């Protein structure tokens, strides 16, 4: 009850400047004329509010899931995509930002612009299970995911995953629960990717098709996130560390809103 009250207080105290920045992407130069405040004051208000939102909402809206929660996620993935034992879809999204001084080409990605990378694992309700936004735009998905806190636990088999279970319509050979990704990710016991190549057998084509149906949830989640919080649709004219706080606030607010959409 106390935690719920703290969250409500935090959301009620969210400044109008912060709401404008996240929902519309308006830059600080325009806001200083609208709110009659200096750019430095607006910047400080927005950053402090984003940090407060993350610190307050993260324990409730994006905690590390327990086995029972992962089982519920796997059931929803199977009902919606017919892909069994799936506990999340992983992918990375480039978020445009300005290149800081003396950073060289660290933030310059293969798409020819400066960015930070939002690496996220998503469930079948388009909610974020875990995110990491502390990496350079030049890095590829596999090393980013491996170096993220969630990825380190996954590859070292320290995640609290449910026990292996048999696939539907089978009674033997229990299979591990897995996260699914695209061809950019390395194959692992708990991470599956599509079969490469074009000349695939019928069974492999079916596998790739079902995996693609489940994996699209993370791509759709990124689209929903960027359209709801328009600040992510254009280059953020702030330092990368500031951009990290903005992205984290958008993701945690997105979870909060989606889980309460339609409620009074």
Secondary structure, 3 states (H helix, E strand, C coil): CHHHHHHHHHHHCCCHHHHHHHHHCCCHHHHHHHHCCCHHHHHHHHHHHHHHHHHHHHHHHCCCCCHHHHHHHHHHHHHHHCCCCEEEEEEEEEEEECCCCCCCCCCECCCCCEEEEEEEEECCCCCEEEEEEEEECCCCHHHHHHHCHHHHHHHCCCCCCCCCECCCCCCCCCECCEEECCCCCCCECCEECCCCCCCCCHHHHHHHHHHHHHHHHHHHHHHHHHHHCHHHHCCECCCHHHHHHHHHHHHHHHHHHHHHCCCC
